Amino acid sequence: MHRATGYTVNCDPEVFDEALYQQAVHRLWARAARPAPQHPVPASSPSRSAPARRTP
């Protein structure tokens, strides 16, 4: 997050993997670029609910 806001961050390569970071950023941007799936609007419920079924 700091890098996205313009900060320079120096980390030991054992702690921070630049290639893995770049891959994660790419995936996040790709996910954000795709529109969210549209879910169908549920049908309106009947004005009277059906009685509950009872099993013997």
Summary of the structure (lengths in Angstrom):
residues: 56
radius of gyration: 24.8
end to end distance: 59.3
largest distance: 69.7
contacts: 50
relative contact order: 0.07
helix: 29%
strand: 0%
